[in-house]
Amino acid sequence: MFDIKKIRSDFPFLNMKINEGNAVYLDNAASSQKPKTVIDRLTKVYEQEYANVHRGIHHLSMKATENFEDARNEIARFINSKSSEEIIFTKNATEAINLVASSYGSVNIQNGDEIIISMLEHHSNIVPWHFLRERNGAVLKWVNIDDNGLIDIDHLNSLITKKTKMIAMTHMSNVLGTVQPIRDIVNIAHNNDIPVLIDGTQGAVHDTIDVDEVDVDFYVFTGHKLYGPSGIGVLYAKKERQKDMMPFQGGGEMIAEVTMDNVTYADAPQKFEAGTPPIAQAVGLGHAIKYINDIGIEEIHKHEAKISDYAKGKLQEIDGLSFFVDPAHSKGIFSFNMNGAHPHDVSTIIDKKGIAIRAGTHCAEPLMQSFGVTSTCRASIAMYNDEKDIDSLCESLIYCRKFFS
Amino acid sequence: MEKIDEILENMEFLDNWEDKYKYIIELGQGLDILPDDLKNAQTKVNGCVSQVWLHSTVTDSTTNEKYIKFVGDSDAFIVKGLIAILIALYSDKKPDEILDIKHENIFAKFGLESHLSPQRSNGLLSMIERIKSDAMREV
């Protein structure tokens, strides 16, 4: 049973006053707040369980390694990966995509080969592929989106050629909150023997993912949006694809043997995790996922859907707001603009009322260009948001509208 | 265009943020117009959530002393007001005077120091850097 009162009491930041109001945090698509249990878990790592992992022959190192690897197992179960060897720790989702572009892409994507991405992508799922364009001569092809903010599957189909070597798309738009047909995308790609990377940065939070069932080749997400610490990201890389991947960075941990003339590499996942990994952060993320599982991810999503529906209704009642897709298609992330005020103005004024939203391009400049705007306001919810937060947001937006009229 | 001391004096009379922001917005509305053809890649100040342009011209007086004049614009009202304050502070001054101005003290007096945080979205620091680099070229 999802008890919003109990959930809200789990998050210490909600006790804060910000400017004139209680903290109303609606910038969750950028990063979420942390429950006390995750913060306590991090403290415990540093107070009682801390040492470097994998190599130490002493109690603390073995304890740290056990916790670190337990977190990997927890994460594997969370996305239903068959093996924890498919779970590679990175510092964030961006690094995970860069890892794929570098370790897989630089070897398998050559001059004239094509990479298909969508107009919805975050810069982190654009720029690493631009690197391959600049460095290897790859060609970027862009899939359009339809009026509902969904990837146009027919257009995707029409862009595929014999030279297509990668399809990289988001699970859920960080601007529009629209959940994409990732099963269809993977099916189309695999019918043409093309690997698929899905950016689950928002999708892993607001939708469920079963990497085994979807059969995706690469899936990335980040810890800090999933109520875990910053500094930890995850790359799921399917075992069959790992054999086609070079190491990412070189250093300790990722080797089998180093001589003056030669180096051989460790097996995955260590092969892709050079240097001391984010130890406490990984344990913290594992713990955040336990916290989510204890509540029940379905329960969380039901609550988010309820708040999302409430927000859709209330936001659309406000005069002078325009949306980029019908909010009915948005799952917890709403982009809008206000007539007569720039998003920067809106965000500045409502911040004075204690309300945090985001103004800007949301790291999705091609999408902004396609909408013909330079920025939008974006409100995004998390499990701890309630109807009152939405009321506060709407009251502040109405105030803002008067302020600039 | 009001002088910086007048702006400061007026701001001191305003005791809540609503009135302060309204005054700042009003200052922005009083700015000299920056023609559209001067809103280009050269004058664009990157690193702001809103779009910001700053254009500088150097005037040589008969005594051959250089003064730099700034004109600016933004598509956001509050940012445009901040530009107006910057122009009151920096425009029509000699390059070495511009470089000597301690903007931190002045923005603290305004109660606007939060706009000077390293957070790039505010953009005020990027604008000040642009003004100072324009002045530096003329020293």
Interface residues (C-beta under 8 A of the other chain):
Chain A: A341 H342 P343 H344 D345 S347 T348 I349 K352 A359 G360 T374 S375 F403 F404
Chain B: W17 E18 Y21 K22 C48 V49 S50 Q51 S74 D75 A76 F77 I78 V79 S121
